[in-house]
């Protein structure tokens, strides 16, 4: 799939530096309730995704928490497998340190805290193997991540770790199309959307060596709370380069339903994914601005749905809410 509308062509003229192979953009913008493709370039190209994997880690953990009705203030312990992780460990967490399940999710989603993501995966995975009888906690959790990917139709995604850390033997790969599906699903979860829209969050870690310590976690998504942006996640690594997932809402539309003749309220949400370019924010801002323009043009022109290639096939029940 490679589609580029005239409306954004002029916008991309501001990116003359994108001529090197490592700077070739991969991106997609969709309207999340209809699946309408707004812009898409190299969107099916498999790439490493760095800590964008934390979005999948978080939603799998939230789905599990909803099923088990586990309190979010439950304390969880940094596992031994976190020993030696330096990249993605801004709070210098060590095995045996503790923080609440809620705070670990904030640390993983707002910042680049891969150790918190790993801690969540180990905690949830421990419950999974206790119910199933065998396996490793993190391995069981990764299987749940991949089960989710299959259920959402993420055909080009393979989760190999919950923490987004670059490893030669465990490099998670996905593509912009698949991450748009994931973002659509994540943002319909009210707890996920509440977490990811925060500009910052103060959390507390009970360090085994030094005792309780407070940290202010700042959302590293520079677009948060600007022009309707209410999530999702920024990420960067050597393998993936700078990456970004964005969700943005507009005021719902009140339109007459032609099938019923009654007025109905239609939500408006855009999901944008940009992979592997240092221009991620400039490009995402342009996609957001011009995406809504194209969306309005499509609405005024009669909302033609005759060409299935112009729509992303959303799994049942994953429209934004």
N, C-alpha and C positions, 0 to 999 in steps of 0.2 A: 504494500500500500504506500503510494507516494503521491500526495496531493498538495498543491500549493495554490491558493486562490490569489487572484490579482490584487485583492484588497491588501494583502500583507507583503506583496512583492516589494513595494517601495520602502516599507518598513525595514526589510532585511538588507537594504542598501547600506544601512549604517554599520554593517558587520563585515567590512572588507577583509578583516584579519582572518576570517573563517575559511582559509584556503588550505591549511595544513590538515592532514588526515586526522590527527588527534583532536582537532577543533571542529570537525564536521558535526553539525548539530543533529541531534535526534530529539524530536519533540512531537507532542500531540496536544490538541485542545478539543474538548468535547463539552456539549451541554449534557449534564448528568442525568436528567430526568427522561430525556428522549433518546440519548445515545447519539445525537446528531454530531457528526464530525465537522469541526470548524476549520481546523488546520492540522496537517499531518505531514511530516517529513522523516524518512528513515525510522518510522515508528515501530516497525516490526523487527528492527535490528537488535539482536541480543547483545547486551552490554553488562558489565559489572555495575552494581547499583549502590555500593557503599552502605551507609547507614539509613538509606531509604528502606532497607529491610526492617528497621525498627517499627515501621508502620504495620507490617505483617505480624511481627512479634507482639505488638501491643494489642491488635484486634483479636488475635488468637487467645491471648491472655484474658481479655475482656469477655470474649464469648465463653471461655471456661469459667470465669468468675460468676457470670450470670447463671450458668447451669448449676454451679455448686453453691451459689449464694454465699460466697466467702466474703467476710468483711474486708473492706479496702484498707483498714488500719492494721491488718495482720502483719506482723514483723517477719521479714524474710532475710535469709543469711547468704552472704556472698560465698559461692562455692569454691572448692579447692581448684577447680579448673580455671579460675580467674587469675591464678598466681602467674606473675610475670607479664600480664597484659599492661602495656604502658600507653599505647596509642588508643585513644577513646576511653581514658580513665582520668577525667579531670579532677575527681575528688579523691584520687589515690586510694581507691577501695582495695582492701586486702581480704583474703579468705577469712571468714569469721566475723567480719563487720556486718552490721544489721541496719536495715531501713525498712520503712513500711512498703507494702505492695504498691500503694498509691504513689508514694514518693519515687519509687523506682521507675514507675511508668512516666512520671513527669521528667525525670532525669534522662530517660531514654528518648522521649519524644521531642522535648524542647532543645536539648543539647546534643552533644555527640558522645553520650555516655554509653559505650558498648558494654562495659562491665555491668551496669544496671540492667541492660537488656538481657545479658547472659544470666544474671541472677534471677530475673523474672522467669526465663525459660527453664532454668534448673528447678525452681520452686514448683512451677506448674507441671513440669515433666515428672517430678517426683511423685506427685499425686496420680498422674496418668499411669506410671508403671506400677504403683501400689494397687491400682484397680486391675491392671492387665497381667501383672505377675512377673514380667521380665523386661529387659532392655535397660538402656541408660536414660537418665532423665532428659538430658539435652537432645539425645537422639529421638526420643518419643515426641518431644516438643517440635522438633524440625519436621517430623512426619506430619504432625498436625498442620504446620505451615504449608506443606506441600499438598495436603488434602484440601485445604482451603483454596489454594491456587487452582486445583483441578475443578473444584465446585464452582469457581468464578469464571472458568474458561480461560485461565491464564496459560495458554498453550506453550509459551516460550520461556517459562519461568522455572528455575530450579533453586529452591532455597537449600543451602548447604550449612548455614549457621544462623543463629538468631541475632548476632551482634554486629554484623556488617563489617567486621575486621577483614582486611585483605589477607587471605591465606592461599598459597599455591594449591593446596589440596582441598580447599573448602571455600571456593569463590562463588558467591551467589550471583547469578545472572538473570536478567529479565529484559523487558523492552518497554517502550513508552506505552504501547497499547495495553499490555498486561497491567502496568502500574496505574493506568487510568481506570481500569476495572477495579483494582484494589482500592484506589482512592474513593471511588464511588461507593463501594461497600463500607469502607471505614467511616465515611462522613455521615452515614445514616445511623450510626451508633451514637446516642446522645452523650455517653461518657467520653468516647473517643473525641468527638467534636468539641466537647468542653475542655478537655486536656490540651488539644492541639491549638486552640485559639488563644491560649494564655500568652501574654507578652513576657511574663516571668513568673517564677514560683519559688518560694522559700521552702526548702526541705531540710530534714534533719537526718544525719547519719550517726549511728552509735558505733564509733570506731573501737575495735577491741583493745587497741593499745592506748588510746588517748581519751576515750569517752565520747559523749555526744558533741556534735559540731553542726552548726547551721550553715547552709549554702544557699546562695541566690542563683537559681538556674535561669538564664536568659534565653529566650527563644531565638535560635540562630536563623530562623526564616525571616529575612529582612523585609518581606512583603506583608507580614502579619498585621491585620487590622488596618490595612490601607486599601481603599477602593473595593471594599466588600470582602477582602481576603480573610478567611477564618480557619486556615490550616494550609498545608499538612506538615511538610517536613523538608528540610535541607540536608544535604549530605555531601561529603567530599572524601576521596581517598586517592592514593596513587593510581590504583588500577582503574577506578571509575571516573576520576576527575570530578569537577563540581557538578552536582545534580540537584534537582528541585522538583517537588510535587506541591501543587497549589490548588486550593479550593476557594472559590469565591461565589458569594450569593448576591442576588439582586432582589428587589422588591417583587413579590409574587404578582402574577398577572391575573386579572379577572376577565375571562373570555367566555363567550357563549359556546357551549358544547354542541356541535352540529348534529350529533346523534340524538341528544335528548332535548335540545332547545332551551336548556337551562344554563344559567351562568355557573361557571366553575372556577376555582382558584388553581392556578398552575404555578408551581415552584420554578425558580430559575437558578441553576447552579452550574458553574463552569469548573471543570477539572483540567488542570494543565500539568504536563510532565515534560521536563527538559533534562536531558542526560548528556553528560560529558562535554560541557563547554564552559569556559570562564565567563561567557556572556549570559549566564543563565538568568540573572535578574532582569537585565535589559530586554532579553528575548521574551521572558515570561510576562513582563509588563506590556510589551507590544502585543503579545498573543491575547492578553486579557482585554485590552482596549479594542483591538480590531476584531477579536472573537465576538464580543457583544454587538459590534457593528454588523458583522456578517449574520449573526443570529437574528437581528432585527430585520435585515433584508430578507432573510428566508421566511420569517413570519409574515411580512408584508406581501411577499410574492405568492402566498397561499399555502405555505408549509408542505411542499411536495415531498411525499414519502415513497415515491415509485421506484427510486434507485436504492436498493439495499446496501450498496457500497458506500453510500453517504451516511451510514449509521453504524455505530459500534453495537454489536449484539450484546446487550446487557443481560446477565443472568436474571432469572425470575426473582422478583422481590428485592432487587438491588437499586432501584431508583432512589435518588437522594430524598431524604426526609428532614 
